[in-house]
Amino acid sequence: MENVLKDSGVIRRSRSFELGNTEAIKSLVIAGLGVGFLSCWEIQQEIAMGIVRQINIPGLRIQRMLS
């Protein structure tokens, strides 16, 4: 993920965390501790309430396989 962001021109200014729990990621983002990568389906309520927002990074394409 860090290489994809770097290749897209995103500059990292601080440490990164790897969390496996969606609620933990949301809590850190809502607390203003950084950005998170989540499915738009997982945060649609928070987006609708204006608690979080989606950031589009030109040229950034992340694909993952679901099974």
PQR file of N, CA, C, O and H, with PARSE charges and radii, in Angstrom:
ATOM      1  N   MET A   1       0.819  -1.180   0.000 -0.4000 1.5000
ATOM      2  CA  MET A   1       0.000   0.000   0.000 -0.0000 2.0000
ATOM      3  C   MET A   1       0.868   1.251   0.000  0.5500 1.7000
ATOM      4  O   MET A   1       0.578   2.215  -0.709 -0.5500 1.4000
ATOM      5  N   GLU A   2       1.928   1.234   0.793 -0.4000 1.5000
ATOM      6  CA  GLU A   2       2.808   2.405   0.843 -0.0000 2.0000
ATOM      7  C   GLU A   2       3.434   2.685  -0.515  0.5500 1.7000
ATOM      8  O   GLU A   2       3.567   3.845  -0.906 -0.5500 1.4000
ATOM      9  H   GLU A   2       2.163   0.451   1.369  0.4000 1.0000
ATOM     10  N   ASN A   3       3.822   1.638  -1.240 -0.4000 1.5000
ATOM     11  CA  ASN A   3       4.416   1.835  -2.572 -0.0000 2.0000
ATOM     12  C   ASN A   3       3.394   2.399  -3.551  0.5500 1.7000
ATOM     13  O   ASN A   3       3.729   3.252  -4.374 -0.5500 1.4000
ATOM     14  H   ASN A   3       3.715   0.696  -0.923  0.4000 1.0000
ATOM     15  N   VAL A   4       2.152   1.931  -3.470 -0.4000 1.5000
ATOM     16  CA  VAL A   4       1.096   2.432  -4.357 -0.0000 2.0000
ATOM     17  C   VAL A   4       0.873   3.912  -4.094  0.5500 1.7000
ATOM     18  O   VAL A   4       0.755   4.701  -5.032 -0.5500 1.4000
ATOM     19  H   VAL A   4       1.879   1.238  -2.802  0.4000 1.0000
ATOM     20  N   LEU A   5       0.815   4.293  -2.825 -0.4000 1.5000
ATOM     21  CA  LEU A   5       0.625   5.706  -2.489 -0.0000 2.0000
ATOM     22  C   LEU A   5       1.809   6.548  -2.953  0.5500 1.7000
ATOM     23  O   LEU A   5       1.625   7.630  -3.509 -0.5500 1.4000
ATOM     24  H   LEU A   5       0.911   3.653  -2.063  0.4000 1.0000
ATOM     25  N   LYS A   6       3.009   6.058  -2.726 -0.4000 1.5000
ATOM     26  CA  LYS A   6       4.211   6.779  -3.144 -0.0000 2.0000
ATOM     27  C   LYS A   6       4.210   6.981  -4.655  0.5500 1.7000
ATOM     28  O   LYS A   6       4.506   8.073  -5.141 -0.5500 1.4000
ATOM     29  H   LYS A   6       3.158   5.179  -2.274  0.4000 1.0000
ATOM     30  N   ASP A   7       3.874   5.920  -5.402 -0.4000 1.5000
ATOM     31  CA  ASP A   7       3.827   6.009  -6.860 -0.0000 2.0000
ATOM     32  C   ASP A   7       2.751   6.974  -7.344  0.5500 1.7000
ATOM     33  O   ASP A   7       2.843   7.509  -8.449 -0.5500 1.4000
ATOM     34  H   ASP A   7       3.634   5.033  -5.007  0.4000 1.0000
ATOM     35  N   SER A   8       1.721   7.198  -6.509 -0.4000 1.5000
ATOM     36  CA  SER A   8       0.639   8.125  -6.860 -0.0000 2.0000
ATOM     37  C   SER A   8       0.937   9.550  -6.431  0.5500 1.7000
ATOM     38  O   SER A   8       0.127  10.450  -6.650 -0.5500 1.4000
ATOM     39  H   SER A   8       1.646   6.763  -5.611  0.4000 1.0000
ATOM     40  N   GLY A   9       2.109   9.762  -5.815 -0.4000 1.5000
ATOM     41  CA  GLY A   9       2.507  11.105  -5.409 -0.0000 2.0000
ATOM     42  C   GLY A   9       2.055  11.514  -4.024  0.5500 1.7000
ATOM     43  O   GLY A   9       2.159  12.687  -3.666 -0.5500 1.4000
ATOM     44  H   GLY A   9       2.767   9.031  -5.637  0.4000 1.0000
ATOM     45  N   VAL A  10       1.556  10.578  -3.236 -0.4000 1.5000
ATOM     46  CA  VAL A  10       1.114  10.885  -1.879 -0.0000 2.0000
ATOM     47  C   VAL A  10       2.328  10.811  -0.960  0.5500 1.7000
ATOM     48  O   VAL A  10       3.068   9.827  -0.957 -0.5500 1.4000
ATOM     49  H   VAL A  10       1.471   9.625  -3.527  0.4000 1.0000
ATOM     50  N   ILE A  11       2.513  11.863  -0.188 -0.4000 1.5000
ATOM     51  CA  ILE A  11       3.651  11.930   0.727 -0.0000 2.0000
ATOM     52  C   ILE A  11       3.178  11.587   2.134  0.5500 1.7000
ATOM     53  O   ILE A  11       2.247  12.200   2.656 -0.5500 1.4000
ATOM     54  H   ILE A  11       1.912  12.663  -0.190  0.4000 1.0000
ATOM     55  N   ARG A  12       3.820  10.616   2.729 -0.4000 1.5000
ATOM     56  CA  ARG A  12       3.480  10.191   4.090 -0.0000 2.0000
ATOM     57  C   ARG A  12       4.265  11.054   5.068  0.5500 1.7000
ATOM     58  O   ARG A  12       5.481  11.203   4.942 -0.5500 1.4000
ATOM     59  H   ARG A  12       4.577  10.118   2.305  0.4000 1.0000
ATOM     60  N   ARG A  13       3.558  11.623   6.050 -0.4000 1.5000
ATOM     61  CA  ARG A  13       4.213  12.513   6.999 -0.0000 2.0000
ATOM     62  C   ARG A  13       4.396  11.901   8.383  0.5500 1.7000
ATOM     63  O   ARG A  13       5.057  12.506   9.227 -0.5500 1.4000
ATOM     64  H   ARG A  13       2.571  11.502   6.152  0.4000 1.0000
ATOM     65  N   SER A  14       3.847  10.754   8.638 -0.4000 1.5000
ATOM     66  CA  SER A  14       3.961  10.177   9.972 -0.0000 2.0000
ATOM     67  C   SER A  14       3.914   8.664   9.904  0.5500 1.7000
ATOM     68  O   SER A  14       3.946   8.077   8.823 -0.5500 1.4000
ATOM     69  H   SER A  14       3.310  10.262   7.952  0.4000 1.0000
ATOM     70  N   ARG A  15       3.840   8.049  11.047 -0.4000 1.5000
ATOM     71  CA  ARG A  15       3.798   6.591  11.125 -0.0000 2.0000
ATOM     72  C   ARG A  15       2.511   6.038  10.533  0.5500 1.7000
ATOM     73  O   ARG A  15       1.522   6.748  10.350 -0.5500 1.4000
ATOM     74  H   ARG A  15       3.815   8.526  11.926  0.4000 1.0000
ATOM     75  N   SER A  16       2.562   4.756  10.244 -0.4000 1.5000
ATOM     76  CA  SER A  16       1.359   4.088   9.760 -0.0000 2.0000
ATOM     77  C   SER A  16       0.987   2.961  10.714  0.5500 1.7000
ATOM     78  O   SER A  16       1.836   2.417  11.420 -0.5500 1.4000
ATOM     79  H   SER A  16       3.365   4.180  10.393  0.4000 1.0000
ATOM     80  N   PHE A  17      -0.282   2.627  10.721 -0.4000 1.5000
ATOM     81  CA  PHE A  17      -0.801   1.548  11.539 -0.0000 2.0000
ATOM     82  C   PHE A  17      -1.434   0.519  10.630  0.5500 1.7000
ATOM     83  O   PHE A  17      -1.982   0.863   9.583 -0.5500 1.4000
ATOM     84  H   PHE A  17      -0.972   3.068  10.148  0.4000 1.0000
ATOM     85  N   GLU A  18      -1.364  -0.718  11.013 -0.4000 1.5000
ATOM     86  CA  GLU A  18      -2.084  -1.773  10.317 -0.0000 2.0000
ATOM     87  C   GLU A  18      -3.063  -2.365  11.301  0.5500 1.7000
ATOM     88  O   GLU A  18      -2.671  -3.000  12.280 -0.5500 1.4000
ATOM     89  H   GLU A  18      -0.918  -0.998  11.864  0.4000 1.0000
ATOM     90  N   LEU A  19      -4.334  -2.154  11.039 -0.4000 1.5000
ATOM     91  CA  LEU A  19      -5.390  -2.650  11.914 -0.0000 2.0000
ATOM     92  C   LEU A  19      -6.288  -3.580  11.120  0.5500 1.7000
ATOM     93  O   LEU A  19      -6.574  -3.325   9.950 -0.5500 1.4000
ATOM     94  H   LEU A  19      -4.652  -1.638  10.244  0.4000 1.0000
ATOM     95  N   GLY A  20      -6.725  -4.637  11.739 -0.4000 1.5000
ATOM     96  CA  GLY A  20      -7.579  -5.590  11.058 -0.0000 2.0000
ATOM     97  C   GLY A  20      -9.052  -5.417  11.356  0.5500 1.7000
ATOM     98  O   GLY A  20      -9.888  -6.122  10.790 -0.5500 1.4000
ATOM     99  H   GLY A  20      -6.493  -4.844  12.689  0.4000 1.0000
ATOM    100  N   ASN A  21      -9.375  -4.499  12.227 -0.4000 1.5000
ATOM    101  CA  ASN A  21     -10.750  -4.312  12.655 -0.0000 2.0000
ATOM    102  C   ASN A  21     -11.294  -3.014  12.065  0.5500 1.7000
ATOM    103  O   ASN A  21     -10.734  -1.941  12.288 -0.5500 1.4000
ATOM    104  H   ASN A  21      -8.696  -3.927  12.686  0.4000 1.0000
ATOM    105  N   THR A  22     -12.380  -3.119  11.317 -0.4000 1.5000
ATOM    106  CA  THR A  22     -12.974  -1.952  10.666 -0.0000 2.0000
ATOM    107  C   THR A  22     -13.355  -0.871  11.665  0.5500 1.7000
ATOM    108  O   THR A  22     -13.118   0.311  11.418 -0.5500 1.4000
ATOM    109  H   THR A  22     -12.835  -3.991  11.136  0.4000 1.0000
ATOM    110  N   GLU A  23     -13.937  -1.257  12.778 -0.4000 1.5000
ATOM    111  CA  GLU A  23     -14.364  -0.275  13.778 -0.0000 2.0000
ATOM    112  C   GLU A  23     -13.170   0.462  14.380  0.5500 1.7000
ATOM    113  O   GLU A  23     -13.265   1.652  14.680 -0.5500 1.4000
ATOM    114  H   GLU A  23     -14.129  -2.218  12.979  0.4000 1.0000
ATOM    115  N   ALA A  24     -12.054  -0.233  14.557 -0.4000 1.5000
ATOM    116  CA  ALA A  24     -10.848   0.413  15.082 -0.0000 2.0000
ATOM    117  C   ALA A  24     -10.322   1.444  14.087  0.5500 1.7000
ATOM    118  O   ALA A  24      -9.920   2.540  14.477 -0.5500 1.4000
ATOM    119  H   ALA A  24     -11.977  -1.200  14.312  0.4000 1.0000
ATOM    120  N   ILE A  25     -10.326   1.095  12.817 -0.4000 1.5000
ATOM    121  CA  ILE A  25      -9.882   2.032  11.785 -0.0000 2.0000
ATOM    122  C   ILE A  25     -10.781   3.259  11.769  0.5500 1.7000
ATOM    123  O   ILE A  25     -10.294   4.389  11.752 -0.5500 1.4000
ATOM    124  H   ILE A  25     -10.653   0.204  12.500  0.4000 1.0000
ATOM    125  N   LYS A  26     -12.084   3.042  11.774 -0.4000 1.5000
ATOM    126  CA  LYS A  26     -13.032   4.161  11.780 -0.0000 2.0000
ATOM    127  C   LYS A  26     -12.800   5.059  12.994  0.5500 1.7000
ATOM    128  O   LYS A  26     -12.815   6.284  12.871 -0.5500 1.4000
ATOM    129  H   LYS A  26     -12.480   2.124  11.788  0.4000 1.0000
ATOM    130  N   SER A  27     -12.588   4.463  14.156 -0.4000 1.5000
ATOM    131  CA  SER A  27     -12.386   5.238  15.383 -0.0000 2.0000
ATOM    132  C   SER A  27     -11.157   6.137  15.283  0.5500 1.7000
ATOM    133  O   SER A  27     -11.204   7.298  15.688 -0.5500 1.4000
ATOM    134  H   SER A  27     -12.576   3.468  14.256  0.4000 1.0000
ATOM    135  N   LEU A  28     -10.058   5.608  14.745 -0.4000 1.5000
ATOM    136  CA  LEU A  28      -8.847   6.417  14.595 -0.0000 2.0000
ATOM    137  C   LEU A  28      -9.052   7.556  13.605  0.5500 1.7000
ATOM    138  O   LEU A  28      -8.591   8.673  13.836 -0.5500 1.4000
ATOM    139  H   LEU A  28     -10.020   4.664  14.415  0.4000 1.0000
ATOM    140  N   VAL A  29      -9.739   7.278  12.508 -0.4000 1.5000
ATOM    141  CA  VAL A  29      -9.996   8.315  11.505 -0.0000 2.0000
ATOM    142  C   VAL A  29     -10.907   9.389  12.085  0.5500 1.7000
ATOM    143  O   VAL A  29     -10.634  10.580  11.937 -0.5500 1.4000
ATOM    144  H   VAL A  29     -10.114   6.370  12.320  0.4000 1.0000
ATOM    145  N   ILE A  30     -11.980   8.980  12.741 -0.4000 1.5000
ATOM    146  CA  ILE A  30     -12.923   9.935  13.334 -0.0000 2.0000
ATOM    147  C   ILE A  30     -12.234  10.787  14.398  0.5500 1.7000
ATOM    148  O   ILE A  30     -12.571  11.959  14.570 -0.5500 1.4000
ATOM    149  H   ILE A  30     -12.202   8.012  12.861  0.4000 1.0000
ATOM    150  N   ALA A  31     -11.270  10.202  15.111 -0.4000 1.5000
ATOM    151  CA  ALA A  31     -10.521  10.941  16.129 -0.0000 2.0000
ATOM    152  C   ALA A  31      -9.509  11.910  15.511  0.5500 1.7000
ATOM    153  O   ALA A  31      -8.860  12.672  16.228 -0.5500 1.4000
ATOM    154  H   ALA A  31     -10.997   9.250  14.971  0.4000 1.0000
ATOM    155  N   GLY A  32      -9.376  11.879  14.190 -0.4000 1.5000
ATOM    156  CA  GLY A  32      -8.469  12.798  13.513 -0.0000 2.0000
ATOM    157  C   GLY A  32      -7.019  12.351  13.504  0.5500 1.7000
ATOM    158  O   GLY A  32      -6.112  13.169  13.346 -0.5500 1.4000
ATOM    159  H   GLY A  32      -9.903  11.259  13.608  0.4000 1.0000
ATOM    160  N   LEU A  33      -6.799  11.055  13.673 -0.4000 1.5000
ATOM    161  CA  LEU A  33      -5.431  10.550  13.729 -0.0000 2.0000
ATOM    162  C   LEU A  33      -4.879  10.136  12.375  0.5500 1.7000
ATOM    163  O   LEU A  33      -3.765   9.615  12.303 -0.5500 1.4000
ATOM    164  H   LEU A  33      -7.535  10.390  13.802  0.4000 1.0000
ATOM    165  N   GLY A  34      -5.617  10.351  11.313 -0.4000 1.5000
ATOM    166  CA  GLY A  34      -5.084  10.027   9.991 -0.0000 2.0000
ATOM    167  C   GLY A  34      -6.162   9.605   9.023  0.5500 1.7000
ATOM    168  O   GLY A  34      -7.344   9.894   9.209 -0.5500 1.4000
ATOM    169  H   GLY A  34      -6.521  10.774  11.371  0.4000 1.0000
ATOM    170  N   VAL A  35      -5.729   8.912   7.982 -0.4000 1.5000
ATOM    171  CA  VAL A  35      -6.632   8.415   6.952 -0.0000 2.0000
ATOM    172  C   VAL A  35      -6.701   6.898   7.047  0.5500 1.7000
ATOM    173  O   VAL A  35      -5.816   6.256   7.613 -0.5500 1.4000
ATOM    174  H   VAL A  35      -4.769   8.677   7.830  0.4000 1.0000
ATOM    175  N   GLY A  36      -7.746   6.346   6.494 -0.4000 1.5000
ATOM    176  CA  GLY A  36      -7.902   4.893   6.481 -0.0000 2.0000
ATOM    177  C   GLY A  36      -8.370   4.433   5.117  0.5500 1.7000
ATOM    178  O   GLY A  36      -8.939   5.203   4.343 -0.5500 1.4000
ATOM    179  H   GLY A  36      -8.465   6.867   6.034  0.4000 1.0000
ATOM    180  N   PHE A  37      -8.124   3.178   4.840 -0.4000 1.5000
ATOM    181  CA  PHE A  37      -8.576   2.576   3.596 -0.0000 2.0000
ATOM    182  C   PHE A  37      -9.640   1.558   3.930  0.5500 1.7000
ATOM    183  O   PHE A  37      -9.362   0.502   4.499 -0.5500 1.4000
ATOM    184  H   PHE A  37      -7.662   2.553   5.469  0.4000 1.0000
ATOM    185  N   LEU A  38     -10.877   1.896   3.562 -0.4000 1.5000
ATOM    186  CA  LEU A  38     -12.015   1.036   3.841 -0.0000 2.0000
ATOM    187  C   LEU A  38     -12.910   0.992   2.612  0.5500 1.7000
ATOM    188  O   LEU A  38     -12.888   1.893   1.774 -0.5500 1.4000
ATOM    189  H   LEU A  38     -11.103   2.753   3.100  0.4000 1.0000
ATOM    190  N   SER A  39     -13.679  -0.048   2.522 -0.4000 1.5000
ATOM    191  CA  SER A  39     -14.685  -0.130   1.470 -0.0000 2.0000
ATOM    192  C   SER A  39     -15.712   0.976   1.697  0.5500 1.7000
ATOM    193  O   SER A  39     -16.076   1.276   2.834 -0.5500 1.4000
ATOM    194  H   SER A  39     -13.697  -0.781   3.202  0.4000 1.0000
ATOM    195  N   CYS A  40     -16.172   1.575   0.609 -0.4000 1.5000
ATOM    196  CA  CYS A  40     -17.206   2.611   0.748 -0.0000 2.0000
ATOM    197  C   CYS A  40     -18.481   2.035   1.365  0.5500 1.7000
ATOM    198  O   CYS A  40     -19.266   2.772   1.963 -0.5500 1.4000
ATOM    199  H   CYS A  40     -15.877   1.332  -0.315  0.4000 1.0000
ATOM    200  N   TRP A  41     -18.691   0.730   1.225 -0.4000 1.5000
ATOM    201  CA  TRP A  41     -19.857   0.080   1.829 -0.0000 2.0000
ATOM    202  C   TRP A  41     -19.764   0.079   3.355  0.5500 1.7000
ATOM    203  O   TRP A  41     -20.781   0.142   4.047 -0.5500 1.4000
ATOM    204  H   TRP A  41     -18.054   0.132   0.739  0.4000 1.0000
ATOM    205  N   GLU A  42     -18.541   0.008   3.869 -0.4000 1.5000
ATOM    206  CA  GLU A  42     -18.350  -0.053   5.317 -0.0000 2.0000
ATOM    207  C   GLU A  42     -18.491   1.300   5.996  0.5500 1.7000
ATOM    208  O   GLU A  42     -18.709   1.359   7.207 -0.5500 1.4000
ATOM    209  H   GLU A  42     -17.715  -0.043   3.307  0.4000 1.0000
ATOM    210  N   ILE A  43     -18.371   2.383   5.248 -0.4000 1.5000
ATOM    211  CA  ILE A  43     -18.438   3.711   5.857 -0.0000 2.0000
ATOM    212  C   ILE A  43     -19.542   4.588   5.279  0.5500 1.7000
ATOM    213  O   ILE A  43     -19.534   5.803   5.473 -0.5500 1.4000
ATOM    214  H   ILE A  43     -18.194   2.335   4.265  0.4000 1.0000
ATOM    215  N   GLN A  44     -20.486   3.983   4.575 -0.4000 1.5000
ATOM    216  CA  GLN A  44     -21.523   4.785   3.935 -0.0000 2.0000
ATOM    217  C   GLN A  44     -22.343   5.591   4.944  0.5500 1.7000
ATOM    218  O   GLN A  44     -22.742   6.717   4.646 -0.5500 1.4000
ATOM    219  H   GLN A  44     -20.492   2.995   4.418  0.4000 1.0000
ATOM    220  N   GLN A  45     -22.600   5.045   6.117 -0.4000 1.5000
ATOM    221  CA  GLN A  45     -23.356   5.775   7.133 -0.0000 2.0000
ATOM    222  C   GLN A  45     -22.554   6.969   7.657  0.5500 1.7000
ATOM    223  O   GLN A  45     -23.097   8.060   7.836 -0.5500 1.4000
ATOM    224  H   GLN A  45     -22.277   4.130   6.359  0.4000 1.0000
ATOM    225  N   GLU A  46     -21.273   6.756   7.899 -0.4000 1.5000
ATOM    226  CA  GLU A  46     -20.418   7.836   8.391 -0.0000 2.0000
ATOM    227  C   GLU A  46     -20.259   8.938   7.343  0.5500 1.7000
ATOM    228  O   GLU A  46     -20.209  10.119   7.687 -0.5500 1.4000
ATOM    229  H   GLU A  46     -20.832   5.871   7.754  0.4000 1.0000
ATOM    230  N   ILE A  47     -20.180   8.562   6.082 -0.4000 1.5000
ATOM    231  CA  ILE A  47     -20.109   9.551   5.009 -0.0000 2.0000
ATOM    232  C   ILE A  47     -21.400  10.355   4.961  0.5500 1.7000
ATOM    233  O   ILE A  47     -21.363  11.582   4.864 -0.5500 1.4000
ATOM    234  H   ILE A  47     -20.221   7.602   5.802  0.4000 1.0000
ATOM    235  N   ALA A  48     -22.551   9.672   5.028 -0.4000 1.5000
ATOM    236  CA  ALA A  48     -23.854  10.342   4.981 -0.0000 2.0000
ATOM    237  C   ALA A  48     -24.032  11.313   6.148  0.5500 1.7000
ATOM    238  O   ALA A  48     -24.670  12.356   6.002 -0.5500 1.4000
ATOM    239  H   ALA A  48     -22.581   8.676   5.107  0.4000 1.0000
ATOM    240  N   MET A  49     -23.469  10.968   7.299 -0.4000 1.5000
ATOM    241  CA  MET A  49     -23.586  11.817   8.487 -0.0000 2.0000
ATOM    242  C   MET A  49     -22.551  12.938   8.503  0.5500 1.7000
ATOM    243  O   MET A  49     -22.607  13.827   9.353 -0.5500 1.4000
ATOM    244  H   MET A  49     -22.951  10.121   7.418  0.4000 1.0000
ATOM    245  N   GLY A  50     -21.607  12.894   7.563 -0.4000 1.5000
ATOM    246  CA  GLY A  50     -20.582  13.925   7.497 -0.0000 2.0000
ATOM    247  C   GLY A  50     -19.459  13.732   8.505  0.5500 1.7000
ATOM    248  O   GLY A  50     -18.687  14.655   8.761 -0.5500 1.4000
ATOM    249  H   GLY A  50     -21.562  12.172   6.873  0.4000 1.0000
ATOM    250  N   ILE A  51     -19.366  12.543   9.073 -0.4000 1.5000
ATOM    251  CA  ILE A  51     -18.330  12.264  10.075 -0.0000 2.0000
ATOM    252  C   ILE A  51     -16.986  12.020   9.396  0.5500 1.7000
ATOM    253  O   ILE A  51     -15.945  12.427   9.911 -0.5500 1.4000
ATOM    254  H   ILE A  51     -19.994  11.793   8.865  0.4000 1.0000
ATOM    255  N   VAL A  52     -17.009  11.357   8.244 -0.4000 1.5000
ATOM    256  CA  VAL A  52     -15.805  11.101   7.454 -0.0000 2.0000
ATOM    257  C   VAL A  52     -16.098  11.500   6.017  0.5500 1.7000
ATOM    258  O   VAL A  52     -17.251  11.701   5.634 -0.5500 1.4000
ATOM    259  H   VAL A  52     -17.855  11.026   7.826  0.4000 1.0000
ATOM    260  N   ARG A  53     -15.053  11.610   5.242 -0.4000 1.5000
ATOM    261  CA  ARG A  53     -15.256  11.902   3.819 -0.0000 2.0000
ATOM    262  C   ARG A  53     -14.295  11.071   2.991  0.5500 1.7000
ATOM    263  O   ARG A  53     -13.236  10.652   3.458 -0.5500 1.4000
ATOM    264  H   ARG A  53     -14.117  11.447   5.553  0.4000 1.0000
ATOM    265  N   GLN A  54     -14.686  10.852   1.778 -0.4000 1.5000
ATOM    266  CA  GLN A  54     -13.867  10.091   0.834 -0.0000 2.0000
ATOM    267  C   GLN A  54     -12.905  11.048   0.147  0.5500 1.7000
ATOM    268  O   GLN A  54     -13.288  12.147  -0.257 -0.5500 1.4000
ATOM    269  H   GLN A  54     -15.546  11.192   1.399  0.4000 1.0000
ATOM    270  N   ILE A  55     -11.660  10.625   0.018 -0.4000 1.5000
ATOM    271  CA  ILE A  55     -10.652  11.419  -0.680 -0.0000 2.0000
ATOM    272  C   ILE A  55     -10.264  10.669  -1.945  0.5500 1.7000
ATOM    273  O   ILE A  55      -9.856   9.509  -1.889 -0.5500 1.4000
ATOM    274  H   ILE A  55     -11.349   9.733   0.346  0.4000 1.0000
ATOM    275  N   ASN A  56     -10.393  11.327  -3.067 -0.4000 1.5000
ATOM    276  CA  ASN A  56      -9.988  10.736  -4.337 -0.0000 2.0000
ATOM    277  C   ASN A  56      -8.576  11.187  -4.669  0.5500 1.7000
ATOM    278  O   ASN A  56      -8.278  12.381  -4.638 -0.5500 1.4000
ATOM    279  H   ASN A  56     -10.725  12.269  -3.112  0.4000 1.0000
ATOM    280  N   ILE A  57      -7.713  10.242  -4.984 -0.4000 1.5000
ATOM    281  CA  ILE A  57      -6.334  10.528  -5.344 -0.0000 2.0000
ATOM    282  C   ILE A  57      -6.183  10.207  -6.828  0.5500 1.7000
ATOM    283  O   ILE A  57      -6.245   9.040  -7.215 -0.5500 1.4000
ATOM    284  H   ILE A  57      -7.955   9.272  -5.008  0.4000 1.0000
ATOM    285  N   PRO A  58      -5.986  11.223  -7.659 -0.5600 1.5000
ATOM    286  CA  PRO A  58      -5.864  10.982  -9.101  0.2800 2.0000
ATOM    287  C   PRO A  58      -4.780   9.943  -9.400  0.5500 1.7000
ATOM    288  O   PRO A  58      -3.664  10.021  -8.887 -0.5500 1.4000
ATOM    289  N   GLY A  59      -5.130   8.985 -10.229 -0.4000 1.5000
ATOM    290  CA  GLY A  59      -4.187   7.948 -10.625 -0.0000 2.0000
ATOM    291  C   GLY A  59      -4.096   6.766  -9.675  0.5500 1.7000
ATOM    292  O   GLY A  59      -3.466   5.760 -10.001 -0.5500 1.4000
ATOM    293  H   GLY A  59      -6.037   8.921 -10.646  0.4000 1.0000
ATOM    294  N   LEU A  60      -4.709   6.872  -8.514 -0.4000 1.5000
ATOM    295  CA  LEU A  60      -4.639   5.769  -7.543 -0.0000 2.0000
ATOM    296  C   LEU A  60      -5.748   4.772  -7.829  0.5500 1.7000
ATOM    297  O   LEU A  60      -6.929   5.119  -7.843 -0.5500 1.4000
ATOM    298  H   LEU A  60      -5.220   7.690  -8.250  0.4000 1.0000
ATOM    299  N   ARG A  61      -5.354   3.547  -8.054 -0.4000 1.5000
ATOM    300  CA  ARG A  61      -6.322   2.464  -8.327 -0.0000 2.0000
ATOM    301  C   ARG A  61      -5.943   1.291  -7.458  0.5500 1.7000
ATOM    302  O   ARG A  61      -4.866   0.719  -7.625 -0.5500 1.4000
ATOM    303  H   ARG A  61      -4.394   3.265  -8.043  0.4000 1.0000
ATOM    304  N   ILE A  62      -6.804   0.924  -6.536 -0.4000 1.5000
ATOM    305  CA  ILE A  62      -6.560  -0.208  -5.661 -0.0000 2.0000
ATOM    306  C   ILE A  62      -7.605  -1.265  -5.986  0.5500 1.7000
ATOM    307  O   ILE A  62      -8.807  -1.006  -5.926 -0.5500 1.4000
ATOM    308  H   ILE A  62      -7.679   1.389  -6.400  0.4000 1.0000
ATOM    309  N   GLN A  63      -7.138  -2.450  -6.329 -0.4000 1.5000
ATOM    310  CA  GLN A  63      -8.037  -3.538  -6.633 -0.0000 2.0000
ATOM    311  C   GLN A  63      -7.795  -4.671  -5.645  0.5500 1.7000
ATOM    312  O   GLN A  63      -6.662  -4.930  -5.240 -0.5500 1.4000
ATOM    313  H   GLN A  63      -6.162  -2.661  -6.378  0.4000 1.0000
ATOM    314  N   ARG A  64      -8.868  -5.332  -5.270 -0.4000 1.5000
ATOM    315  CA  ARG A  64      -8.728  -6.488  -4.408 -0.0000 2.0000
ATOM    316  C   ARG A  64      -9.737  -7.538  -4.815  0.5500 1.7000
ATOM    317  O   ARG A  64     -10.799  -7.227  -5.354 -0.5500 1.4000
ATOM    318  H   ARG A  64      -9.789  -5.121  -5.600  0.4000 1.0000
ATOM    319  N   MET A  65      -9.400  -8.761  -4.555 -0.4000 1.5000
ATOM    320  CA  MET A  65     -10.270  -9.887  -4.908 -0.0000 2.0000
ATOM    321  C   MET A  65     -11.142 -10.235  -3.714  0.5500 1.7000
ATOM    322  O   MET A  65     -10.655 -10.345  -2.588 -0.5500 1.4000
ATOM    323  H   MET A  65      -8.537  -9.014  -4.118  0.4000 1.0000
ATOM    324  N   LEU A  66     -12.399 -10.402  -3.959 -0.4000 1.5000
ATOM    325  CA  LEU A  66     -13.321 -10.837  -2.922 -0.0000 2.0000
ATOM    326  C   LEU A  66     -13.689 -12.282  -3.176  0.5500 1.7000
ATOM    327  O   LEU A  66     -13.882 -12.693  -4.320 -0.5500 1.4000
ATOM    328  H   LEU A  66     -12.794 -10.313  -4.873  0.4000 1.0000
ATOM    329  N   SER A  67     -13.784 -13.036  -2.126 -0.4000 1.5000
ATOM    330  CA  SER A  67     -14.193 -14.430  -2.295 -0.0000 2.0000
ATOM    331  C   SER A  67     -15.129 -14.848  -1.178  0.5500 1.7000
ATOM    332  O   SER A  67     -15.582 -15.992  -1.148 -0.5500 1.4000
ATOM    333  H   SER A  67     -13.627 -12.703  -1.196  0.4000 1.0000
TER
END
